[in-house]
Structures are given as C-alpha cells and as structure tokens.
Amino acid sequence: MTQDEFLAAALRNPANQAITDELYRLGLPDAWLVAGCLVQTVWNVLTSRPLDHGISDHDIFYFDPDTSWEAEDAVIRELKARLGHLGVAIEVRNQARVHLWYPGKHGLPYPALSRSIDGIDRFLTENTQIGIRRTTRGHDVYAPNGFDDVAGMIVRPNRTANFSAANYATKAARWKALWPEITVLAAE
C-alpha cells in the first residue's frame, strides 16, 4: 500500500475528512488526526465493512507549550463545538503535557515530548503509528513504519519505554473481535 492509497482510503471516512479540514481551518499548532480512526477506516475499506465500523473515537494530537489543563480544556471544548455535528467521539490531547499525567494514570514512564509526532512514535502498536494533517498542498502523512502492516492487517507491538503487554493484549483482543481477519503478533 502506498501513502496515496492509504490516504485515499482513510479519507473515505467523512469524519476523518471533516476533522482534518477543521483542524486546518482552526490552525491549531502541530495538529494531527492520528491512530485507530485512520487504520480502522482502511481495514473497513479492505474488508468491505461500513467505514465507521469499530471506530471508538477520533484522536487529535496538537502541541502547545502552554501545558495548563485550562488551555487544553479550552481546545477540547472548541473542537467539540466545531465537530459535534459529526456524531463521533473526539479525543484531543496536547502532546506538550502528556508527561504530566501519563505516569500517574498508567504507572509507566513518559518523557516530555517536543512535537506531536513524538507522541505518535510512542503508540502501543506499530500499525497505528500514523498521523495525517491537511496542508495548503493537500495532506502530510506521518508513518514511520510505512503501510505494509496496515495493508496486511497485522497488529505488531511497539516496544517503547511506555509499552504495556497487558494494554496491548486488551486492545488487540478488542480489534480481533471486530476485525477477525487481523493477525495479532505476540507482545512477548
């Protein structure tokens, strides 16, 4: 699967298209639509399922040096107001502040990041290490592992410092129930 094929399939989901368009209009710093909503849309295209099948939420990353909860909450409220008409769950996270809450929530280390794609690099699975954003030229795509696992419907652990085998097993089991065609590689 090429980058263009991936992007065309991911943007067939009208929510993905609308979110990237709205992020572009809003001008949120270093903003990306990331992870499952992209990959799972492609899986749905590959398996001829409804485009929104199994997608629990649409994750948005941005990077703002203001790490206050109040600033992030204002962005969350703004995006929910702008995107509420889509009827999908939106999860918005300022990647500049993840290191402040992640260790307490998950009991795992999480060093401070310097940009949004650093957060993408720390995803639990390699196949979801993908982000897209609209630009004046079309779309940027960040996919450090390419698209072979997405096209092959392979779920592979991303063994970063914050990797959790238990969380990986839970996520992979949910996905396997929704897309029985996927191949889940062992965490250990």
For each residue, the residues with C-beta under 8 A, 3 or more apart:
1: 5 6 42 147 148 150 151
2: 5 6 147
3: 6 7 141 143 147
4: 7 8
5: 1 2 8 9 147
6: 1 2 3 9 10 38 42 130 141 143 147 150 151
7: 3 4 10 11 132 139 141
8: 4 5 11 12
9: 5 6 12 41 42 45 46
10: 6 7 13 16 38 39 41 42 132
11: 7 8 16 17 20 132 139
12: 8 9 41 45 51
13: 10 16 17 37 41 44 51 52 55
14: 17 18 51 86
15: 18 19 37 52 58 86 88
16: 10 11 13 19 20 33 37 38 41 58 132
17: 11 13 14 20 21
18: 14 15 21 22 83 86
19: 15 16 22 23 33 58 60 83 86 90
20: 11 16 17 23 24 33 132 133 134 139
21: 17 18 24 25 134
22: 18 19 25 26 79 82 83
23: 19 20 26 28 31 32 33 60 133 134
24: 20 21 27 133 134 135
25: 21 22
26: 22 23 31 78 79 82
27: 24
28: 23 31 62 64 75
29: 62 63 64
30: 61 62 63 95 115 116
31: 23 26 28 60 61 62 116 133
32: 23 60 61 62 116 117 120 131 132 133 142
33: 16 19 20 23 37 38 58 59 60 131 132 133
34: 37 38 59 60 61 119 120 123 128 130 131 132
35: 38 39 59 120 123 128 130 131
36: 39 40 55 56 57 59 128
37: 13 15 16 33 34 40 41 55 57 58 59
38: 6 10 16 33 34 35 41 42 128 130 131 132
39: 10 35 36 42 43 127 128 130 150
40: 36 37 43 44 53 54 55 175 179
41: 9 10 12 13 16 37 38 44 45 51 52 55
42: 1 6 9 10 38 39 45 46 150 151
43: 39 40 46 47 49 54 150 153 179 181 182
44: 13 40 41 47 48 49 50 51 52 53 54
45: 9 12 41 42 48 51
46: 9 42 43 151 153
47: 43 44 179 181
48: 44 45
49: 43 44 53 54
50: 44 53
51: 12 13 14 41 44 45
52: 13 15 41 44 55 88
53: 40 44 49 50 178
54: 40 43 44 49 175 178 179
55: 13 36 37 40 41 52 58 88
56: 36 89
57: 36 37 88 89 90 91
58: 15 16 19 33 37 55 88 89 90 91
59: 33 34 35 36 37 91 93
60: 19 23 31 32 33 34 79 90 91 92 93
61: 30 31 32 34 93 95 116 119 120 131
62: 28 29 30 31 32 75 92 93 94 95 116
63: 29 30 94 95 96 113 114 115 116
64: 28 29 67 71 72 75 94 96
65: 96
66: 71 94 96
67: 64 71 72 94 96 97 100
68: 71 72 97
69: 72 73 97
70: 73 74
71: 64 66 67 68 74 75 94
72: 64 67 68 69 75 76 92 93 94 97
73: 69 70 76 77
74: 70 71 77 78
75: 28 62 64 71 72 78 79 92 94
76: 72 73 79 80 92
77: 73 74 80 81
78: 26 74 75 81 82
79: 22 26 60 75 76 82 83 90 92
80: 76 77 83 84 90
81: 77 78 84
82: 22 26 78 79
83: 18 19 22 79 80 86 88 90
84: 80 81 87
85:
86: 14 15 18 19 83 90
87: 84
88: 15 52 55 57 58 83
89: 56 57 58
90: 19 57 58 60 79 80 83 86
91: 57 58 59 60
92: 60 62 72 75 76 79
93: 59 60 61 62 72 97 98 119
94: 62 63 64 66 67 71 72 75 97 98
95: 30 61 62 63 98 113 115 116 118 119
96: 63 64 65 66 67 112 113
97: 67 68 69 72 93 94 100 101
98: 93 94 95 101 102 110 113 119
99: 102 103 110 111 112 113
100: 67 97
101: 97 98 104 105
102: 98 99 105 106 108 110 162
103: 99 106 107 108 109 110
104: 101 107
105: 101 102
106: 102 103 110 162 164 167
107: 103 104
108: 102 103 161 162 163 164
109: 103 161 162
110: 98 99 102 103 106 122 161 162
111: 99 161
112: 96 99
113: 63 95 96 98 99 116 118 119
114: 63 118
115: 30 63 95 118
116: 30 31 32 61 62 63 95 113 119 120 131
117: 32 120 121 131 142
118: 95 113 114 115 121 122
119: 34 61 93 95 98 113 116 122 123
120: 32 34 35 61 116 117 123 129 130 131 142 144
121: 117 118 129 144 160
122: 110 118 119 158 160 162
123: 34 35 119 120 126 128 129 158
124: 128 157 158 163 164 167 168 171
125: 128 129 155 156 157 158 168 171 172
126: 123 129 145 149 156 157 158
127: 39 130 145 149 150 154 155 156
128: 34 35 36 38 39 123 124 125
129: 120 121 123 125 126 143 144 145 158
130: 6 34 35 38 39 120 127 141 142 143 150
131: 32 33 34 35 38 61 116 117 120 141 142 143
132: 7 10 11 16 20 32 33 34 38 139 140 141 142
133: 20 23 24 31 32 33 139 140
134: 20 21 23 24 138 139
135: 24 138 139 140
136:
137:
138: 134 135
139: 7 11 20 132 133 134 135
140: 132 133 135
141: 3 6 7 130 131 132
142: 32 117 120 130 131 132
143: 3 6 129 130 131 146 147
144: 120 121 129
145: 126 127 129 148 149
146: 143 149
147: 1 2 3 5 6 143 150 151
148: 1 145 151 152 154
149: 126 127 145 146 152 153 154 155 156
150: 1 6 39 42 43 127 130 147 153
151: 1 6 42 46 147 148
152: 148 149 183
153: 43 46 149 150 179 181 182 183
154: 127 148 149 182 183 185
155: 125 127 149 172 175 182 183 184 185
156: 125 126 127 149 185
157: 124 125 126 163 165 168 185 186 187
158: 122 123 124 125 126 129 163
159: 163
160: 121 122 163
161: 108 109 110 111
162: 102 106 108 109 110 122
163: 108 124 157 158 159 160 168 187
164: 106 108 124 167 168
165: 157 168 169 187 188
166: 169 170
167: 106 124 164 170 171
168: 124 125 157 163 164 165 171 172 187
169: 165 166 172 173 187
170: 166 167 173 174
171: 124 125 167 168 174 175
172: 125 155 168 169 175 176 184
173: 169 170 176 177
174: 170 171 177 178
175: 40 54 155 171 172 178 179 182 184
176: 172 173 179 180 182 184
177: 173 174 180
178: 53 54 174 175
179: 40 43 47 54 153 175 176 182
180: 176 177
181: 43 47 153
182: 43 153 154 155 175 176 179
183: 152 153 154 155
184: 155 172 175 176
185: 154 155 156 157
186: 157
187: 157 163 165 168 169
188: 165
